Amino acid sequence: MITGYLRVGEVELASQLFEEMPERDLVSFNTMIDGYGKCGRCELTEEVFRMMNEKDVVSWTSMIFTYVINHHSSKALDLFREMLSLGVKPDVLAIVMYLQP
């Protein structure tokens, strides 16, 4: 449902659904990061990213991509360095998925 709302531009409905979820998993967090990022909502994207107890390469890549598409290249580079320092290795598949139109 969250993905559907985000795809049609209903960011507020997606946010409301996310907030009301009794249990959030990695997929729901990553979906919100991706959706907020594509809508230019960097502050909300950062908030969701910080809330996560567990992050995977998709989480990191989505957050970095958010910075890149919203013209925050220095933040993207800093986050990429942080990701590497924590031992998270970039996943070519995750990066390539963002290069698709």
C-alpha angles and dihedrals in degrees: 000000000000092000091049093052092048093048091057094044097255094137095156093053091048090050092049092050091048092050092049095051109115090209126023122200133196092269094054092048092048091047091055092047091051094044096047091045094053089049092053094249098139096161092054090045091053091047093054092045091053091048092060117105091190126036129185132192090274091056092051094043092048091051092047091048089051090058093046097051091044093052099252097128096157091054089048092052093046091051092047089054091048090050091053093046089056091053097252108143120211114253114220091211092054092049095045092051089065093053090064115100 
